[in-house]
Amino acid sequence: MRGVIEDLDRRRAEAAAGGGARRVAAQHAKGKLTARERIELLLDPGSFEEYDTFVEHRSVDFGMEKSKIPGDGVVTGWGTVNGRAVVVFSKDFTVFGGSLSETHAAKIIKVQDLAMKIRAPIIGLFDAGGARIQEGVAALGGYGEVFRRNAEASGVIPQISVIMGPCAGGDVYSPAMTDFIVMVRDTSYMFVTGPDVVKTVTNETVTAEDLGGARVHTTKSSIADMAFDDDVEALLQVRRLVDFLPANNKAGPPEWPSFDDVERGDASLDTLVPENPNTPYDIKELVLKVVDEGDVFEIGAAFARNIVTAFARVGGRTVGVVANQPLVLAGVLDSDASRKAARFVRFCDAFEIPILTFVDVPGFLPGTAQEYGGLIKHGAKLLFAYSQSTVPMVTVITRKAFGGAYDVMASKHVGADVNYAWPTAQIAVMGAKGAVEIIFRQDIGDPDKIAERTRDYESRFLSPFVAAERGYIDEVIRPRSTRRRVARAFAMLRAKKAEKPWRKHDNIPL
């Protein structure tokens, strides 16, 4: 028996060594952790249960039969994050560059199936060079099986991808179908074709960082939701993200103890909105002061900064926050902001996360660039997302809610359950100045008349009480009481049941 145990220990040590000391040292020299070190940081200490430790590839072409390493370039299994079960796979760059083979794919497929069986989130840590060329179509078939499971799991369990090194070719499509993508600055990148291929095909010279680095994907393409400075920070932040997410689409929002009184008021909110309607203010200050303990996890912070999307808690339960940001482009909705918010709203709805919307929007961004870029359809995505949502939705209008953007931003008309407005709210087709200059075009040469008409328009149309008279606003509230009102509304809506007509699936304007 002793010999058998010793053989087991030897095999485990061989698998744990990955590609060997030299390759591990090279990984560390690049500022990167190994696949197993990453799992240790991500999961609770001692909670990792590994699967398929001794799996090896079966390729016999190009001399591959002479080079076999247990694990075949990916570490798979399950563990816990703050006591909650998660499934994980971590690609090992020290073994064949983390490239995907038929057996490598089979390991990932097994834990994908496991995640669906136990209805637990799955987290993939990517650091790989794409398909293993020596295996040809067998590797491509493995990718296809992984992709299909990504699609089947969408909206059923949360899927998180953490890009911690190269991620190229087929490897990029699995993360692209997951719910959240996290990158590491300076050491991770994603692209379908690398700089060398780009140079050959288009004669364009570009670095890997400029082609698909974290800066590009968090600020321009919106492929990645967030980026952090190193492996350690990225993994610790992923742990935070998991704490906000339900285990699956039927588990409901997680609840954590909160020491923040839901009845708490904040007098500073009474003066948050400036007297001049054109003066910006930071909507994040409002979010921080309304949610539990100022704890906010922002999604897509570097992209479309004119809208804020974030997870937070109210009364100990997770909520999704969507808020126009007056500090950037006056908080207008454009194509990027609409897409960003629509995707976030649909995620929240899929996983039964209540949605809290703060509105200060002067309208949609005008101009040929927006129209040519499909603003109509992109704006419709957000409208569609809110209209389709059946989760509890609470909306607070702080200042401007003009034109079609008023409707789009979780108005009563598209299905919001509780709609509040601050006394500073202005709800109309457009601002007073623009409206008066159109309606009373003949008086433009008379400043006094225009000023009088503007005051009249503001009192008749911009007051929140006009909308309240029609029931479009449920109550005009004092800003300082926003937290209490929102918390009570969500508590009341906890048992909300809303059913949509049966359909195979909707046809969102993609």
Secondary structure, 3 states (H helix, E strand, C coil): CHHHHHHHHHHHHHHHCCCCHHHHHHHHHCCCCCHHHHHHHHCCCCCCEEECCCCCCCCCHHHHHHCCCCCCCEEEEEEEECCEEEEEEEECCCCHHHCECHHHHHHHHHHHHHHHHHCCCEEEEECCCCECHHHCHHHHHHHHHHHHHHHHHCCCCCEEEEECCEEEHHHHHHHHCCCEEEEECCCCEEECCCHHHHHHHHCCCCCHHHHHEHHHHHHCCCCCCEEECCHHHHHHHHHHHHHHCCCCCCCCCCECCCCCCCCCCCHHHHHCCCCCCCCCCCHHHHHHHHCHHHCCEEECCCCCCCEEEEEEEECCEEEEEEEECCCCHHHCECHHHHHHHHHHHHHHHHCCCCEEEEEEECCECCCHHHHHCCHHHHHHHHHHHHHHCCCCEEEEEEEEEEHHHHHHCCCHHHCCCEEEECCCCEEECCCHHHHHHHHCHHHCCCHHHHHHHHHHHHHHHHCHHHHHHCCCCCEECCHHHHHHHHHHHHHHHHHCCCCCCCCCCCCCCC
